[in-house]
Amino acid sequence: MNVIQRKTIICFFLIGSSFLIYWPGIHGPFLFDDHSSILSNPSLEITALSPQQLIPAAQSGNAGPLKRPVAMLSFALNYYLSGNFDSFSFKITNVIIHSLSAILLFVLFLQLLKLSASKNQPSLIWITGCLSLIWAVHPINLTSVLYVVQRMTSLSALFSLGCIISYIAGRTRLGGFHVFSKASFFFLISLCSLTAAMFSKENAALTPLIILLIELTLFTNKQPWLHLKNLPRFNKTAILIATSAIALFATLWIIGLVEDGFSGRTFTMQERLLTEARVICFYLSLILLPRINALGLFHDDIQLSTSLLAPWTTLASITIILILIVSAIYYRKRNPLYSLGIGWFFIGHLMESTILPLEIAHEHRNYFPSIGIIIALYSLTTISKISRAMATLSLTAIILLLGSTTAFRAMQWSSSYGQAYYEAIHHPDSPSTQFAYSTAALQENNLLMAMLASNKANFLNPKEIAYAIQLQHLLLLNNLQAAEPVQQEILDRIKKNRLSQTTLLMLDRKAQCFSRGECQESLDYYIEWMDAIIEKTPNTALYYVFKSDALFSLGKEEEAINSLKKAITLKKDYLEPLFKLLDFYLKNKHLDEAKKTIQQLKLRDKISSNPRTREITEREKLLYTIKQSIQTEGGKLELP
C-alpha cells in the first residue's frame, strides 16, 4: 500500500469515526443561544443565493466585534438548502466541519512531526492518523459540534488550521530571504485562511502567535526569518525594550477597553483572572482524563476565586501553570514539540480565559487549544520506539475509551429533556443547568420536576430574574395563589440586579408567546416587569419593544404604538420596532401609515449594522397586494 492510499484511508476513517460517534446526537434539537442567534434571526431565512440576501445574512450576527459573517453566512446557506430551520441539517453540517478539521489536523501533524524528526519515520503516517483521531473523538469537543451556534468555534478552528498548514508549506519552500512563487502562493492562502477564521470567531487573531511559536521551536535551525544571534548587543537590547513596551501598552489598552464590561457581571476582572487559573487546570484535567460527570454545557457551579488562597486551589493552579510554562521554555531545544504543545494550549486561551468579561468557563473554548496538549503528550511518549503491536493496542484503547464517552454523551443530547436531565444529574449545583432542566421538563408536561428544578435554580442563584419568572409561570399553570408573592420578588430582583442574557432571553420568549396569543395569564405581570425595567433603564429601545407586544395582546393599541415610537426615537439603526409598527398597520389596513413607515424603514436600513432590505421589499409587496385587494373589492381606501 503506497503513501497516498494510506493517507486516503486515514482521511476516510476520520470522517467515518466522526459521524459514527456523533450520529446519536445529530437529531437533537436546537439549544439555548441557538434560538437568539439563529432561529430568531429573520435575515438567515434566505430564498435565493443573491447578494441582496446573502450580504444581510452575513451581517446579521450580534456576537463579537466583527459580527462573525462567515459563520452567519453558513447558517443562512443551511436554511436555504433545507428550506427551514431543521436542526438535523444544521448539526450534520457541524459534523462535516469537524471531520474536515480532523483531516487538516492530520496534515498539520504530518508537517510538525517531519519538522521535528531527525529523519523520516516509516510509521509517521500511522502515528499522526491516530493523534488526529484522538482529537476527533475527544469528548471535550462535543459542545463545539452538537451545539449548533458553536459552529463559530469549529469554523474558526478549521480556517486557523488551514492558515498554519499553508504557512508551514510556504515556509518550507522559502529559499533564503527571497519569496519564490510557490512560497508566495501558500502565504497568500495562509492570509486568506486567517481572515476567514477571524470572521468566523475573533479568537483566531491568536493564530499568528502560534505560527510565531512554531518559528521559535521548529524553524530555529532551518533558515530563521531573523538572524537575531548575529545582531549587535545594542540592537538586541533595543528590540527587547521596544517589544516589551509595545506589549505593555497593548495590555494596558486592552484592560481599559474591557473594564466597563464587568459592570454587568457578578464578578470583577481580578476575580475572573484568578478563577481562570483554576478553570485552565480544570480544562487540562478534562483533556487528560475526561469524566462524563464533569463534562457539561454550563459550568456556572465553579466557585469564584477572590484571592490567592480563597480557595487555596487558586495558588496551586497558578503554580501548576507556571511550572508548565517554565518547563516549556526550558525544554524548547531538547523537546521542541513539548514546548510547542504547551505554548499552543496557553496561547489558545489568551483571549477567552483571561481578562475579557465573558462567562467563567465553557468547554468549547478548548476545541483549538486542546490540539496543543495532544502534541505535548505525544512528545513525552516513546510510541515511536516501542513495538507497533503494543503502540496499536495502547492507542486503540485510548481512542475507544474517548469515542465511547463522546458517543454516550451524544446520545444524551438527542433530545432537550435527555440533555437537560443528564446535565442536571452531573451538575446539581449549576443554576443554569437546573433552569434548563425545568424548561425541558415543562415541555414534557412534567410539572412536578419542572417545579423542583425551578426551585433549586432560585435557591442556587437568588439574584437571577429569569429563574423567578420561570417559577411564577409554573405557579400560574398550577393556579396557585403563590404567584402573587413571587411577583414582588421579581420586581425586587429587577430593582437590585442586572438583566442577564438569560433574563433577556426569557423576556423575549414571553413577548413571542404573547404575539402567538398565548401566555395570557402573565400579561399584567409582564407589564409591571417592563415598567420596572424601563424605570431603571429608560433609554434602552429593546425594553419598549418587549412592552409593546404585551400591550398589543391586551388590546391597548395606542399605548403599544407609543411604546414602539419611543423605541424608534431611542435607537436610529434598530429596525425591529419599525417592523412591528408596519405589521400592525398592514394587518389593520392603515395604508397611509404603512407607506410612511416603509419609507422610514428604507432610510434607516441604509445606516443599520443589520440591514433587512429583503424583508422591507416583502412588506412593500404586501402593501401593494392589500391595496389591489381593496380596489378590487370596491373599497374606498386608496394609497396616496
C-alpha positions in Angstrom: 0.0 0.0 0.0 1.6 3.3 -1.1 1.6 6.6 0.9 -1.3 8.2 -0.9 -3.5 5.1 -0.3 -2.6 5.1 3.4 -3.4 8.8 3.7 -6.7 8.4 1.9 -7.7 5.5 4.2 -6.9 7.6 7.3 -9.0 10.5 6.0 -12.0 8.3 5.3 -11.5 6.8 8.8 -11.5 10.2 10.4 -14.7 11.1 8.6 -16.4 7.8 9.4 -15.4 7.9 13.1 -16.7 11.5 13.5 -20.1 10.6 12.0 -20.3 7.3 14.0 -19.8 8.9 17.4 -21.9 12.0 16.8 -24.8 10.3 14.9 -26.9 9.7 18.1 -27.0 13.4 18.8 -27.4 14.7 15.2 -31.2 14.5 15.5 -31.2 16.6 18.7 -32.9 20.0 18.9 -31.6 23.5 18.9 -30.5 24.7 22.3 -30.2 27.9 24.3 -28.2 30.5 22.3 -29.3 28.8 19.0 -32.6 30.4 19.5 -31.4 34.0 19.7 -28.6 33.7 17.2 -30.3 31.5 14.6 -34.0 30.8 15.0 -35.0 34.3 15.8 -32.8 35.8 13.0 -35.1 36.5 10.0 -32.1 37.6 7.9 -31.0 34.0 7.7 -34.2 32.9 6.0 -32.9 33.4 2.5 -34.7 32.1 -0.5 -32.1 32.9 -3.2 -28.3 32.9 -3.5 -28.2 36.6 -4.4 -26.0 39.3 -3.0 -29.2 41.1 -1.8 -30.0 38.2 0.5 -26.5 36.8 1.3 -24.9 40.1 2.4 -27.6 41.0 5.0 -27.5 37.4 6.3 -23.7 37.6 6.7 -24.1 40.9 8.5 -26.9 39.7 10.9 -24.6 38.4 13.7 -24.7 40.0 17.1 -21.7 38.2 18.7 -18.3 39.7 18.8 -17.0 43.0 17.3 -16.6 41.5 13.8 -20.2 40.0 13.8 -18.7 36.7 12.6 -20.1 36.9 9.0 -18.6 33.6 7.7 -20.4 31.6 10.4 -23.6 33.6 9.9 -23.5 33.0 6.1 -23.1 29.3 6.7 -26.3 29.3 8.8 -28.1 31.1 6.0 -26.9 28.5 3.5 -28.1 25.7 5.8 -31.6 27.3 5.8 -31.6 27.8 2.1 -30.6 24.1 1.4 -33.1 22.6 3.8 -35.9 25.1 3.3 -36.4 25.6 7.0 -34.6 25.6 10.4 -34.1 21.9 10.5 -31.7 21.0 13.4 -30.6 17.8 11.6 -29.2 19.7 8.6 -27.5 22.2 10.8 -25.9 19.6 13.1 -24.8 17.3 10.2 -23.1 20.4 8.7 -21.3 20.8 12.0 -20.1 17.2 11.9 -18.8 17.7 8.4 -16.8 20.8 9.5 -15.5 18.8 12.4 -14.4 16.0 10.1 -12.6 18.4 7.8 -10.8 19.9 10.8 -9.7 16.4 11.8 -8.3 15.9 8.2 -6.5 19.2 8.3 -5.1 18.3 11.7 -3.8 15.1 10.3 -2.0 17.1 7.6 -0.6 19.5 10.2 0.6 16.7 12.5 2.5 15.3 9.5 4.2 18.6 8.9 5.1 19.2 12.6 6.4 15.7 13.1 8.5 15.9 9.9 10.0 19.2 11.0 10.8 17.9 14.5 12.2 14.4 13.5 15.8 14.0 12.7 14.8 11.5 9.9 11.6 10.3 8.4 9.9 7.6 10.5 8.3 4.8 8.5 5.3 4.8 10.8 4.8 8.6 10.7 1.5 8.5 8.8 0.1 5.9 11.2 1.1 7.9 14.3 -0.3 11.2 13.0 -3.5 9.5 11.9 -4.0 8.1 15.5 -3.3 11.5 17.0 -5.8 13.2 14.8 -8.4 10.5 15.6 -7.8 11.1 19.3 -8.7 14.8 18.8 -11.7 13.9 16.5 -13.4 11.7 19.1 -12.4 13.5 22.3 -15.5 14.3 24.5 -14.4 17.9 25.2 -15.1 18.8 21.6 -18.8 17.7 21.7 -20.3 21.1 22.5 -18.4 22.6 19.5 -20.1 20.1 17.3 -23.7 19.4 18.6 -24.3 22.9 19.9 -25.2 24.5 16.6 -24.2 28.1 17.4 -20.7 26.9 18.3 -20.1 26.4 14.6 -18.4 29.8 15.1 -15.7 27.9 17.1 -15.3 25.0 14.8 -15.2 27.1 11.6 -12.6 29.4 13.2 -10.5 26.3 14.1 -10.9 24.9 10.6 -9.6 28.0 8.9 -6.9 28.5 11.6 -5.6 25.0 10.8 -5.6 25.9 7.1 -3.7 29.1 7.9 -1.0 27.3 9.8 -0.7 24.4 7.3 -0.4 26.9 4.4 2.2 29.0 6.3 4.4 25.9 7.0 4.1 24.8 3.4 5.2 28.2 2.2 7.9 28.5 4.9 9.5 25.2 3.9 9.6 26.3 0.3 11.2 29.6 1.1 14.8 29.9 -0.1 17.0 32.3 1.7 15.2 35.7 2.1 13.7 35.6 -1.3 10.0 34.7 -1.7 9.6 32.4 -4.6 6.3 32.0 -6.4 5.3 28.7 -4.7 6.0 30.1 -1.2 4.2 33.3 -2.1 1.1 31.3 -3.2 1.0 29.4 0.1 1.5 32.6 2.2 -1.4 34.2 0.3 -3.6 31.2 1.1 -2.5 31.4 4.8 -3.5 35.0 4.9 -6.9 34.3 3.4 -7.5 31.5 5.8 -6.6 33.7 8.7 -9.1 36.3 7.5 -11.9 33.7 7.2 -11.0 32.3 10.6 -11.3 35.8 12.3 -14.6 36.4 10.6 -15.8 33.1 12.0 -14.7 33.9 15.5 -12.4 36.6 16.8 -10.1 34.4 18.8 -8.5 33.3 15.5 -6.4 36.5 16.0 -4.2 34.4 18.2 -3.2 32.1 15.3 -0.2 34.3 14.3 1.2 33.8 17.8 1.1 30.0 17.3 2.8 30.5 14.0 5.5 32.6 15.8 5.8 29.8 18.3 6.3 27.2 15.5 9.1 29.5 14.2 10.8 29.7 17.6 10.6 25.9 18.2 10.8 24.1 14.9 12.4 26.5 12.5 15.3 27.7 14.6 17.9 25.8 12.6 16.0 26.0 9.3 16.8 29.4 8.0 15.1 31.7 10.5 13.5 34.9 9.3 15.7 37.0 11.5 19.3 36.1 12.5 19.0 37.6 15.9 22.1 35.9 17.1 24.2 37.8 14.7 22.9 41.2 15.7 25.0 43.5 18.0 24.1 43.5 21.7 22.7 47.1 21.4 20.3 46.1 18.7 19.1 43.1 20.6 18.5 45.3 23.7 16.6 47.9 21.6 14.4 45.2 20.1 13.7 43.7 23.5 12.8 47.1 25.0 10.6 48.1 22.1 8.8 44.7 22.1 8.2 44.9 25.9 7.0 48.4 25.7 4.5 47.6 22.9 3.3 44.5 24.8 2.9 46.6 28.0 0.9 49.4 26.3 -1.2 46.9 24.4 -2.1 45.1 27.6 -3.0 48.4 29.4 -5.1 49.4 26.4 -7.0 46.1 26.4 -7.6 46.3 30.1 -9.0 49.8 29.8 -11.1 48.7 26.9 -12.7 45.7 28.6 -13.0 47.1 32.1 -16.5 48.6 31.6 -17.8 45.1 30.5 -17.5 43.9 34.1 -20.2 46.3 35.3 -22.8 43.9 34.1 -21.1 40.8 35.6 -21.3 39.3 39.1 -17.5 39.2 39.3 -14.6 41.6 38.9 -11.8 41.5 36.4 -9.4 40.4 39.2 -11.8 37.6 40.4 -12.2 36.4 36.8 -8.4 36.3 36.2 -7.8 34.4 39.4 -10.6 32.0 38.8 -9.4 31.3 35.2 -6.2 29.8 36.7 -8.4 27.1 38.3 -10.5 26.8 35.2 -7.4 26.2 33.0 -6.3 23.4 35.3 -9.9 22.0 35.2 -9.7 22.1 31.3 -6.4 20.2 31.5 -8.0 17.6 33.7 -10.9 17.1 31.2 -8.5 16.8 28.3 -6.2 14.3 30.1 -9.0 12.4 31.9 -12.4 13.2 30.5 -15.1 12.3 33.1 -18.7 12.3 31.8 -20.0 13.6 35.1 -17.6 16.6 34.9 -18.5 17.5 31.3 -21.3 19.9 30.8 -22.7 22.7 28.7 -22.7 25.1 31.7 -20.0 25.4 34.4 -21.5 28.2 36.5 -21.1 25.9 39.5 -17.4 26.8 39.7 -16.6 28.8 42.8 -15.1 32.3 42.2 -11.6 33.0 43.4 -11.5 36.1 45.5 -7.8 35.9 46.4 -4.8 33.6 46.0 -5.9 31.5 49.0 -9.7 31.7 48.6 -10.0 29.0 47.7 -6.4 27.6 48.2 -6.5 25.8 44.9 -6.1 29.2 43.2 -2.5 29.4 44.2 -1.9 25.7 43.5 -3.4 26.2 40.0 -1.2 29.3 39.3 1.8 27.2 40.4 1.0 24.4 38.0 0.6 26.8 35.1 3.9 28.5 35.9 5.6 25.1 36.1 4.3 24.1 32.7 5.3 27.4 31.1 8.8 27.3 32.6 9.3 23.7 31.6 8.2 24.6 28.0 10.8 27.3 27.9 13.5 25.1 29.5 12.9 22.2 27.1 12.5 24.3 23.9 15.7 22.9 22.4 15.7 19.4 23.7 12.0 18.8 23.1 10.6 21.4 20.8 7.3 19.6 20.3 6.6 19.7 24.0 7.3 23.4 24.1 5.1 24.0 21.1 2.2 21.9 22.5 2.3 23.7 25.9 2.6 27.1 24.3 -0.2 26.3 21.8 -2.6 25.4 24.7 -1.9 28.6 26.6 -1.9 30.9 23.6 -5.3 29.4 22.6 -6.7 30.5 25.9 -5.3 34.0 26.0 -8.4 35.7 24.8 -11.3 33.8 26.3 -9.7 32.6 29.6 -8.0 35.8 30.9 -9.5 39.3 31.4 -12.4 39.6 28.9 -15.7 39.9 30.6 -17.1 36.6 29.5 -18.7 33.7 31.3 -16.3 31.8 33.6 -16.0 28.5 31.7 -17.1 26.7 28.6 -15.8 23.5 27.1 -15.9 24.7 23.5 -13.0 27.1 24.4 -10.7 24.0 24.2 -11.6 23.0 20.7 -8.5 24.5 19.2 -6.2 24.7 22.3 -6.6 21.0 23.1 -4.5 20.3 20.0 -1.5 21.6 21.9 -2.0 19.1 24.7 -2.1 16.2 22.2 1.2 17.5 20.7 2.8 17.8 24.1 1.6 14.4 25.3 3.0 12.7 22.1 6.3 14.4 22.6 6.6 12.8 26.1 5.8 9.3 24.9 8.1 6.7 23.4 5.5 5.5 20.9 7.9 5.6 18.0 10.4 3.3 20.0 8.1 0.6 21.2 6.7 -2.3 19.1 4.0 -1.4 16.6 1.6 -4.0 18.1 2.0 -2.5 21.6 1.5 1.0 20.3 -1.5 0.0 18.3 -3.1 -1.7 21.3 -2.5 1.3 23.5 -3.8 3.9 21.0 -6.8 1.8 20.1 -7.7 1.5 23.8 -7.4 5.3 24.3 -9.5 6.0 21.1 -12.2 3.5 22.1 -12.4 5.0 25.6 -12.7 8.6 24.3 -15.0 7.7 21.4 -17.4 5.7 23.6 -17.6 8.5 26.1 -18.4 11.0 23.3 -21.0 8.7 21.7 -22.7 8.1 25.1 -22.8 11.9 25.7 -24.1 12.5 22.1 -26.9 10.0 22.9 -27.8 12.2 25.9 -28.0 15.2 23.6 -30.6 13.5 21.3 -33.4 15.4 23.0 -33.9 18.6 25.0 -35.2 16.6 28.0 -32.4 14.0 27.9 -29.7 16.6 27.6 -31.1 18.7 30.4 -31.8 15.6 32.6 -28.2 14.3 32.5 -26.7 17.7 32.8 -28.8 18.3 36.0 -27.6 15.0 37.4 -23.9 15.7 36.7 -24.1 19.4 37.8 -26.6 19.6 40.6 -25.2 22.9 41.8 -25.3 24.7 38.5 -28.3 27.1 38.5 -28.2 27.4 34.7 -28.4 23.6 34.3 -31.3 23.4 36.8 -33.1 26.2 34.9 -32.6 24.3 31.6 -34.0 21.1 33.2 -37.0 23.0 34.5 -37.7 24.3 31.0 -37.2 20.9 29.4 -39.4 19.2 32.0 -42.2 21.7 31.4 -42.1 21.0 27.6 -42.6 17.3 28.6 -45.6 18.4 30.8 -43.7 17.1 33.9 -44.8 20.0 36.1 -43.5 18.4 39.3 -39.9 18.0 38.1 -40.2 21.4 36.4 -41.2 23.0 39.8 -38.5 21.2 41.8 -35.7 22.2 39.3 -37.0 25.8 39.2 -37.0 26.0 43.0 -33.4 24.7 43.1 -32.3 27.2 40.4 -33.7 30.0 42.5 -32.0 28.7 45.6 -28.7 28.4 43.9 -28.9 31.9 42.3 -31.4 34.1 44.3 -30.5 37.2 42.1 -31.4 35.9 38.6 -34.6 37.4 37.4 -35.4 34.7 34.8 -35.5 32.0 37.5 -38.2 33.8 39.5 -40.2 34.4 36.2 -40.0 30.7 35.5 -41.2 29.8 39.0 -44.1 32.2 38.7 -45.0 30.8 35.3 -45.2 27.3 36.8 -47.3 28.5 39.7 -49.7 30.1 37.3 -50.0 26.9 35.4 -51.0 25.2 38.7 -53.4 28.0 39.5 -51.7 28.6 42.8 -52.1 31.9 44.8 -48.4 31.9 45.5 -47.8 33.5 42.1 -48.6 37.0 43.6 -45.8 37.0 46.2 -43.3 35.8 43.5 -44.3 38.9 41.5 -43.0 41.1 44.3 -39.8 39.0 44.4 -39.4 39.5 40.6 -39.8 43.3 40.9 -37.3 43.4 43.8 -34.8 41.5 41.7 -35.3 43.9 38.8 -34.6 46.8 41.1 -31.5 45.4 42.7 -29.8 43.3 40.0 -28.7 43.5 36.4 -30.6 42.0 33.5 -28.6 39.0 32.4 -28.7 37.4 28.9 -30.9 34.6 30.4 -33.4 37.3 31.6 -33.4 39.0 28.2 -34.0 35.6 26.5 -36.8 34.9 28.9 -38.4 38.3 28.3 -38.1 37.7 24.5 -39.8 34.3 24.7 -42.6 35.8 26.8 -43.1 38.5 24.2 -43.2 35.9 21.4 -45.7 33.9 23.4 -48.0 36.9 23.7 -47.7 37.5 19.9 -49.0 34.0 19.3 -52.0 34.7 21.6 -50.7 32.5 24.4 -49.4 33.1 28.0 -52.3 35.4 28.6 -52.2 34.7 32.3 -48.8 36.5 32.6 -49.8 39.7 30.6 -50.4 42.0 33.6 -47.4 40.8 35.4 -45.2 41.3 32.3 -46.3 44.9 32.0 -45.3 45.5 35.6 -41.8 43.9 34.9 -41.3 46.1 31.9 -42.4 49.3 33.7 -39.9 48.5 36.5 -37.1 47.7 33.9 -37.8 50.9 31.9 -37.9 53.0 35.1 -34.4 51.6 35.9 -33.1 51.8 32.4 -35.2 54.3 30.4 -33.0 54.7 27.3 -33.0 51.1 26.1 -35.1 50.6 23.0 -35.4 46.8 23.3 -37.5 47.1 26.5 -40.1 49.3 24.8 -40.4 46.7 22.0 -41.0 44.0 24.6 -43.6 46.0 26.3 -45.4 46.7 23.1 -46.0 43.0 22.5 -47.8 42.7 25.8 -49.8 45.9 25.2 -51.0 44.7 21.8 -52.1 41.4 23.4 -54.1 43.4 26.0 -55.8 45.4 23.2 -54.1 48.6 24.2 -53.1 49.5 20.7 -52.4 53.2 21.2 -50.1 52.6 24.2 -48.3 49.8 22.2 -47.8 52.2 19.2 -46.4 54.9 21.5 -44.1 52.4 23.1 -42.8 51.4 19.6 -42.4 55.0 18.6 -40.3 55.6 21.8 -38.1 52.7 20.8 -37.7 54.2 17.3 -36.5 57.5 18.7 -34.0 55.9 21.1 -32.0 53.9 18.6 -31.8 55.0 15.0 -30.4 51.8 13.5 -32.7 49.5 15.3 -35.3 48.3 12.8 -37.4 45.9 14.9 -39.8 48.5 16.3 -40.4 49.9 12.8 -41.2 46.4 11.5 -43.6 45.7 14.4 -45.3 49.1 13.7 -45.5 48.3 10.0 -47.0 44.9 10.6 -49.7 46.4 12.8 -50.6 49.0 10.1 -50.7 46.3 7.4 -52.8 44.0 9.5 -55.3 46.7 10.1 -55.1 48.2 6.6 -53.8 51.6 7.7 -52.2 52.1 4.3 -51.1 55.7 4.7 -49.2 55.0 7.9 -47.8 51.8 6.4 -46.4 53.6 3.4 -44.7 56.2 5.6 -43.3 53.5 7.8 -41.8 51.7 4.8 -40.1 54.9 3.7 -38.7 55.4 7.2 -37.5 51.8 7.2 -35.7 52.2 3.9 -33.8 55.3 5.2 -32.8 53.6 8.4 -31.9 50.3 6.7 -29.1 52.2 4.9 -27.4 53.0 8.2 -28.3 49.8 10.1 -25.5 47.4 11.1 -28.0 44.6 10.4 -29.8 45.6 7.2 -33.1 43.8 6.4 -33.7 45.0 2.8 -35.4 41.8 1.7 -38.0 41.9 4.5 -38.8 45.6 3.6 -39.3 44.6 0.0 -41.6 41.8 1.0 -43.7 44.2 3.2 -43.8 46.7 0.3 -45.2 43.9 -2.0 -47.7 43.0 0.7 -48.8 46.7 0.9 -49.4 46.7 -2.9 -51.4 43.4 -2.6 -53.6 44.9 0.1 -54.2 48.0 -2.0 -55.1 45.9 -5.0 -57.5 43.8 -2.9 -59.2 46.9 -1.5 -59.6 48.3 -5.0 -61.0 45.0 -6.3 -63.5 44.8 -3.5 -64.6 48.4 -4.2 -63.2 49.7 -1.0 -62.7 53.4 -0.6 -59.2 53.2 0.9 -56.6 54.3 -1.6 -52.9 54.8 -1.4 -52.0 58.4 -1.9 
